[in-house]
Amino acid sequence: MDIKICGLSTAEALDAVIDGGASHAGFIFFEKSPRNVTPVQAATLAERARGRVQTVAVTVDESDDA
């Protein structure tokens, strides 16, 4: 079974997800989210995750009237 945990923004959170057995770690790319990360932050976390867990980008296709 695949388990994905999203909204990670710190190395400590990423390590906890990996230690907990998740198969995927997701990074939020939506400025209005309190869990938003910049591309630089995500790249740093993805490098830390390399070989330990798959990484996923979570994006939003916001409508014009949102």
C-alpha positions in Angstrom: 0.0 0.0 0.0 1.2 3.5 -0.9 0.9 6.2 1.8 1.4 9.9 0.9 1.7 12.6 3.5 1.5 16.1 2.2 2.1 19.6 3.5 5.7 19.0 4.6 7.8 22.1 5.0 10.6 21.2 7.4 13.4 18.6 7.5 12.0 17.4 10.9 8.6 16.8 9.4 10.1 15.0 6.4 12.2 12.7 8.6 9.1 11.9 10.7 7.1 10.9 7.6 10.0 8.7 6.4 10.5 7.1 9.8 6.8 6.5 10.0 6.9 4.4 6.8 5.2 6.7 4.3 6.0 5.9 0.7 5.5 9.4 -0.6 6.1 12.9 0.7 4.2 15.8 -0.8 5.1 19.5 -1.0 2.4 22.2 -1.4 2.9 24.8 -4.1 0.0 27.1 -3.4 0.8 30.6 -1.9 -2.5 30.8 0.0 -1.8 27.6 1.9 -0.1 27.8 5.3 1.9 24.8 4.2 3.2 26.4 1.0 6.9 25.9 0.2 9.1 27.7 -2.3 10.8 25.8 -5.1 14.1 26.3 -3.2 12.7 24.8 0.0 11.1 21.9 -1.9 14.4 21.2 -3.7 16.3 21.1 -0.4 13.7 18.7 1.1 13.6 16.6 -2.0 17.4 16.2 -1.9 17.1 15.1 1.8 14.4 12.6 0.7 16.4 11.2 -2.2 16.6 7.4 -2.0 14.4 7.3 1.1 10.9 8.2 -0.1 9.2 9.4 -3.4 8.4 13.1 -3.6 5.3 14.7 -5.0 4.4 18.2 -6.0 0.9 19.3 -4.9 -0.5 22.1 -7.0 -3.8 23.9 -7.4 -5.6 25.0 -10.5 -7.5 27.9 -8.9 -10.5 29.2 -10.8 -10.7 32.8 -11.8 -13.5 33.5 -9.3 -11.9 32.0 -6.2 
